[in-house]
Amino acid sequence: MGTLYIVATPIGNLEDITVRAAKLLTEIEIIACEDTRHSGMLLEHLRNTYLQNPMLAKKPRLISFYDDNEEKRIPEIIDLLKSGKHVALISDAGTPGISDPGFTLVRACVKERIPVTSIPGASSVIVALTLSGLPTDKFTFLGYLPKKEGNATKLLENVKKSQELIKTTVILFASPHRLVGDLELLKKRSNPGNYQYSFGKIRNQRTKRGICDVVSLNYFFFCLAD
């Protein structure tokens, strides 16, 4: 029986990858990844950086694994694991399964009693929290807001109710093309003047902080996801 490795990759700075992750990704034979071209460039960098003879290294088999083909790929990967092959799962940046494909494959492995191991690394959620200047003792991570405004509004209303019971820092992801729209939606749900916010871009560590009147929950940190 093989093992599924959930491997965190850098979120902007390639030097943030762990030695353990680099060693695994330069040795393992099969890697499931969101974008084979993007991952191929990362793997080439790792071979050139961490191997003495990168030209002699055997390149791994890359299996595309993203939202639209996730369910189709799972049986194939499960069969490989059952045959004794080890498989690493990576996303374009960060940890698979955190607002990225992955949890359904882990669930399938758990169901089939296939070993699963995590190789942790840099986390944009934790980076966002620690850079924000907002309370870090308790936080809630919501991922991306739903694309449909009605669903997003319902989610924010439920969070608002939960904040009445437990005050936490709330962390959202927002892609560059949706950031303005997400802020406008928060503005519609707001009571002016009672919301502190902070948002930044992890790739170049730019962070903006301040008080705004566009939201009504407790705290948010917007992490721009490239």
Contacts in CASP RR format, 6 or more apart in sequence:
PFRMAT RR
TARGET T0000
AUTHOR 0000-0000-0000
METHOD contacts of the structure
MODEL  1
MGTLYIVATPIGNLEDITVRAAKLLTEIEIIACEDTRHSGMLLEHLRNTY
LQNPMLAKKPRLISFYDDNEEKRIPEIIDLLKSGKHVALISDAGTPGISD
PGFTLVRACVKERIPVTSIPGASSVIVALTLSGLPTDKFTFLGYLPKKEG
NATKLLENVKKSQELIKTTVILFASPHRLVGDLELLKKRSNPGNYQYSFG
KIRNQRTKRGICDVVSLNYFFFCLAD
1 81 0 8 1.000
1 82 0 8 1.000
1 84 0 8 1.000
1 114 0 8 1.000
1 115 0 8 1.000
2 81 0 8 1.000
2 82 0 8 1.000
2 83 0 8 1.000
2 84 0 8 1.000
2 85 0 8 1.000
2 86 0 8 1.000
2 87 0 8 1.000
2 114 0 8 1.000
2 115 0 8 1.000
3 81 0 8 1.000
3 86 0 8 1.000
3 87 0 8 1.000
3 114 0 8 1.000
3 115 0 8 1.000
3 116 0 8 1.000
3 117 0 8 1.000
4 77 0 8 1.000
4 81 0 8 1.000
4 86 0 8 1.000
4 87 0 8 1.000
4 88 0 8 1.000
4 89 0 8 1.000
4 105 0 8 1.000
4 106 0 8 1.000
4 109 0 8 1.000
4 114 0 8 1.000
4 115 0 8 1.000
4 116 0 8 1.000
4 117 0 8 1.000
5 24 0 8 1.000
5 28 0 8 1.000
5 86 0 8 1.000
5 87 0 8 1.000
5 88 0 8 1.000
5 89 0 8 1.000
5 116 0 8 1.000
5 117 0 8 1.000
5 118 0 8 1.000
5 119 0 8 1.000
6 89 0 8 1.000
6 95 0 8 1.000
6 96 0 8 1.000
6 97 0 8 1.000
6 102 0 8 1.000
6 106 0 8 1.000
6 116 0 8 1.000
6 117 0 8 1.000
6 118 0 8 1.000
6 119 0 8 1.000
7 21 0 8 1.000
7 24 0 8 1.000
7 25 0 8 1.000
7 88 0 8 1.000
7 89 0 8 1.000
7 90 0 8 1.000
7 96 0 8 1.000
7 119 0 8 1.000
8 18 0 8 1.000
8 21 0 8 1.000
8 94 0 8 1.000
8 95 0 8 1.000
8 96 0 8 1.000
8 119 0 8 1.000
8 120 0 8 1.000
8 121 0 8 1.000
8 122 0 8 1.000
8 123 0 8 1.000
9 17 0 8 1.000
9 21 0 8 1.000
9 42 0 8 1.000
9 90 0 8 1.000
9 91 0 8 1.000
9 92 0 8 1.000
9 93 0 8 1.000
9 94 0 8 1.000
10 16 0 8 1.000
10 17 0 8 1.000
10 42 0 8 1.000
10 93 0 8 1.000
10 94 0 8 1.000
10 122 0 8 1.000
11 93 0 8 1.000
11 94 0 8 1.000
11 122 0 8 1.000
11 123 0 8 1.000
11 124 0 8 1.000
11 127 0 8 1.000
11 202 0 8 1.000
11 203 0 8 1.000
12 93 0 8 1.000
12 202 0 8 1.000
12 203 0 8 1.000
14 42 0 8 1.000
14 45 0 8 1.000
16 121 0 8 1.000
16 122 0 8 1.000
17 46 0 8 1.000
17 121 0 8 1.000
17 122 0 8 1.000
18 119 0 8 1.000
18 120 0 8 1.000
18 121 0 8 1.000
20 119 0 8 1.000
21 119 0 8 1.000
21 121 0 8 1.000
22 46 0 8 1.000
22 49 0 8 1.000
22 50 0 8 1.000
23 50 0 8 1.000
24 88 0 8 1.000
24 119 0 8 1.000
25 31 0 8 1.000
25 42 0 8 1.000
25 43 0 8 1.000
25 46 0 8 1.000
25 60 0 8 1.000
25 88 0 8 1.000
25 90 0 8 1.000
26 43 0 8 1.000
26 46 0 8 1.000
26 47 0 8 1.000
26 50 0 8 1.000
26 51 0 8 1.000
26 57 0 8 1.000
28 60 0 8 1.000
28 86 0 8 1.000
28 87 0 8 1.000
28 88 0 8 1.000
29 58 0 8 1.000
29 60 0 8 1.000
29 61 0 8 1.000
29 85 0 8 1.000
29 86 0 8 1.000
30 60 0 8 1.000
30 61 0 8 1.000
30 63 0 8 1.000
30 80 0 8 1.000
30 85 0 8 1.000
30 86 0 8 1.000
30 87 0 8 1.000
30 88 0 8 1.000
31 39 0 8 1.000
31 43 0 8 1.000
31 60 0 8 1.000
31 61 0 8 1.000
31 62 0 8 1.000
31 63 0 8 1.000
31 87 0 8 1.000
31 88 0 8 1.000
31 89 0 8 1.000
31 90 0 8 1.000
32 62 0 8 1.000
32 63 0 8 1.000
32 64 0 8 1.000
32 65 0 8 1.000
32 73 0 8 1.000
32 77 0 8 1.000
32 87 0 8 1.000
32 88 0 8 1.000
32 89 0 8 1.000
32 90 0 8 1.000
32 105 0 8 1.000
33 39 0 8 1.000
33 40 0 8 1.000
33 62 0 8 1.000
33 63 0 8 1.000
33 64 0 8 1.000
33 65 0 8 1.000
33 89 0 8 1.000
33 90 0 8 1.000
33 91 0 8 1.000
33 92 0 8 1.000
34 64 0 8 1.000
34 65 0 8 1.000
34 66 0 8 1.000
34 90 0 8 1.000
34 91 0 8 1.000
34 92 0 8 1.000
34 100 0 8 1.000
34 101 0 8 1.000
35 64 0 8 1.000
35 66 0 8 1.000
35 92 0 8 1.000
36 62 0 8 1.000
36 64 0 8 1.000
38 92 0 8 1.000
39 62 0 8 1.000
39 90 0 8 1.000
39 92 0 8 1.000
40 62 0 8 1.000
42 90 0 8 1.000
43 59 0 8 1.000
43 60 0 8 1.000
47 54 0 8 1.000
47 57 0 8 1.000
48 54 0 8 1.000
51 57 0 8 1.000
60 88 0 8 1.000
63 73 0 8 1.000
63 76 0 8 1.000
63 77 0 8 1.000
63 87 0 8 1.000
64 73 0 8 1.000
65 73 0 8 1.000
65 77 0 8 1.000
65 89 0 8 1.000
65 101 0 8 1.000
65 102 0 8 1.000
65 105 0 8 1.000
66 101 0 8 1.000
67 101 0 8 1.000
70 101 0 8 1.000
70 102 0 8 1.000
70 104 0 8 1.000
70 105 0 8 1.000
71 104 0 8 1.000
73 105 0 8 1.000
74 104 0 8 1.000
74 105 0 8 1.000
74 108 0 8 1.000
77 87 0 8 1.000
77 105 0 8 1.000
78 108 0 8 1.000
78 109 0 8 1.000
78 112 0 8 1.000
78 114 0 8 1.000
80 87 0 8 1.000
81 87 0 8 1.000
81 109 0 8 1.000
81 112 0 8 1.000
81 114 0 8 1.000
82 112 0 8 1.000
82 114 0 8 1.000
88 119 0 8 1.000
89 96 0 8 1.000
89 102 0 8 1.000
89 105 0 8 1.000
90 96 0 8 1.000
91 97 0 8 1.000
91 100 0 8 1.000
91 101 0 8 1.000
91 102 0 8 1.000
92 100 0 8 1.000
93 124 0 8 1.000
93 226 0 8 1.000
94 100 0 8 1.000
94 121 0 8 1.000
94 122 0 8 1.000
94 123 0 8 1.000
94 124 0 8 1.000
95 118 0 8 1.000
95 120 0 8 1.000
95 121 0 8 1.000
95 123 0 8 1.000
96 102 0 8 1.000
97 103 0 8 1.000
97 106 0 8 1.000
98 123 0 8 1.000
98 125 0 8 1.000
99 143 0 8 1.000
99 144 0 8 1.000
99 173 0 8 1.000
99 225 0 8 1.000
106 116 0 8 1.000
109 115 0 8 1.000
109 116 0 8 1.000
110 116 0 8 1.000
124 173 0 8 1.000
124 202 0 8 1.000
124 223 0 8 1.000
124 225 0 8 1.000
125 141 0 8 1.000
125 171 0 8 1.000
125 223 0 8 1.000
127 202 0 8 1.000
127 223 0 8 1.000
128 171 0 8 1.000
128 200 0 8 1.000
128 202 0 8 1.000
128 221 0 8 1.000
128 222 0 8 1.000
128 223 0 8 1.000
129 136 0 8 1.000
129 139 0 8 1.000
129 169 0 8 1.000
129 171 0 8 1.000
129 221 0 8 1.000
130 136 0 8 1.000
131 198 0 8 1.000
131 200 0 8 1.000
131 205 0 8 1.000
131 207 0 8 1.000
131 221 0 8 1.000
132 169 0 8 1.000
132 198 0 8 1.000
132 207 0 8 1.000
132 209 0 8 1.000
132 219 0 8 1.000
132 221 0 8 1.000
133 198 0 8 1.000
133 209 0 8 1.000
134 169 0 8 1.000
134 196 0 8 1.000
134 198 0 8 1.000
134 219 0 8 1.000
134 221 0 8 1.000
135 167 0 8 1.000
135 168 0 8 1.000
135 169 0 8 1.000
135 219 0 8 1.000
136 169 0 8 1.000
138 166 0 8 1.000
138 167 0 8 1.000
138 168 0 8 1.000
138 169 0 8 1.000
139 168 0 8 1.000
139 169 0 8 1.000
139 170 0 8 1.000
139 171 0 8 1.000
140 159 0 8 1.000
140 162 0 8 1.000
140 168 0 8 1.000
140 169 0 8 1.000
140 170 0 8 1.000
140 171 0 8 1.000
141 170 0 8 1.000
141 171 0 8 1.000
142 155 0 8 1.000
142 159 0 8 1.000
142 170 0 8 1.000
142 171 0 8 1.000
142 172 0 8 1.000
143 171 0 8 1.000
143 172 0 8 1.000
143 173 0 8 1.000
144 172 0 8 1.000
144 173 0 8 1.000
144 174 0 8 1.000
144 175 0 8 1.000
144 178 0 8 1.000
144 225 0 8 1.000
145 152 0 8 1.000
145 155 0 8 1.000
145 156 0 8 1.000
145 172 0 8 1.000
145 174 0 8 1.000
145 178 0 8 1.000
145 182 0 8 1.000
145 185 0 8 1.000
146 152 0 8 1.000
146 155 0 8 1.000
147 178 0 8 1.000
149 185 0 8 1.000
152 182 0 8 1.000
152 185 0 8 1.000
153 185 0 8 1.000
153 188 0 8 1.000
153 189 0 8 1.000
156 185 0 8 1.000
156 186 0 8 1.000
156 189 0 8 1.000
156 217 0 8 1.000
157 189 0 8 1.000
159 170 0 8 1.000
159 217 0 8 1.000
160 189 0 8 1.000
160 216 0 8 1.000
160 217 0 8 1.000
163 170 0 8 1.000
163 217 0 8 1.000
163 218 0 8 1.000
167 218 0 8 1.000
168 218 0 8 1.000
168 219 0 8 1.000
169 218 0 8 1.000
169 219 0 8 1.000
169 220 0 8 1.000
169 221 0 8 1.000
170 217 0 8 1.000
170 218 0 8 1.000
170 219 0 8 1.000
170 220 0 8 1.000
170 221 0 8 1.000
171 220 0 8 1.000
171 221 0 8 1.000
171 223 0 8 1.000
172 182 0 8 1.000
172 220 0 8 1.000
172 221 0 8 1.000
172 222 0 8 1.000
172 223 0 8 1.000
173 222 0 8 1.000
173 223 0 8 1.000
173 225 0 8 1.000
174 182 0 8 1.000
174 199 0 8 1.000
174 222 0 8 1.000
174 223 0 8 1.000
174 224 0 8 1.000
174 225 0 8 1.000
175 224 0 8 1.000
175 225 0 8 1.000
176 224 0 8 1.000
176 226 0 8 1.000
179 199 0 8 1.000
179 222 0 8 1.000
179 224 0 8 1.000
182 222 0 8 1.000
183 214 0 8 1.000
184 214 0 8 1.000
186 214 0 8 1.000
186 215 0 8 1.000
186 216 0 8 1.000
186 217 0 8 1.000
186 220 0 8 1.000
187 213 0 8 1.000
187 214 0 8 1.000
187 215 0 8 1.000
189 215 0 8 1.000
189 216 0 8 1.000
190 213 0 8 1.000
190 214 0 8 1.000
190 215 0 8 1.000
190 216 0 8 1.000
191 216 0 8 1.000
192 213 0 8 1.000
193 211 0 8 1.000
193 212 0 8 1.000
193 213 0 8 1.000
194 216 0 8 1.000
195 211 0 8 1.000
195 212 0 8 1.000
195 213 0 8 1.000
195 214 0 8 1.000
195 215 0 8 1.000
195 216 0 8 1.000
195 217 0 8 1.000
195 218 0 8 1.000
195 219 0 8 1.000
195 220 0 8 1.000
196 210 0 8 1.000
196 211 0 8 1.000
196 212 0 8 1.000
196 219 0 8 1.000
197 209 0 8 1.000
197 210 0 8 1.000
197 211 0 8 1.000
197 212 0 8 1.000
197 214 0 8 1.000
197 215 0 8 1.000
197 219 0 8 1.000
197 220 0 8 1.000
197 221 0 8 1.000
197 222 0 8 1.000
198 207 0 8 1.000
198 208 0 8 1.000
198 209 0 8 1.000
198 210 0 8 1.000
198 220 0 8 1.000
198 221 0 8 1.000
198 222 0 8 1.000
199 207 0 8 1.000
199 208 0 8 1.000
199 220 0 8 1.000
199 221 0 8 1.000
199 222 0 8 1.000
199 223 0 8 1.000
199 224 0 8 1.000
200 206 0 8 1.000
200 207 0 8 1.000
200 208 0 8 1.000
200 221 0 8 1.000
200 222 0 8 1.000
200 223 0 8 1.000
200 224 0 8 1.000
201 207 0 8 1.000
201 224 0 8 1.000
202 223 0 8 1.000
202 224 0 8 1.000
202 225 0 8 1.000
203 226 0 8 1.000
END
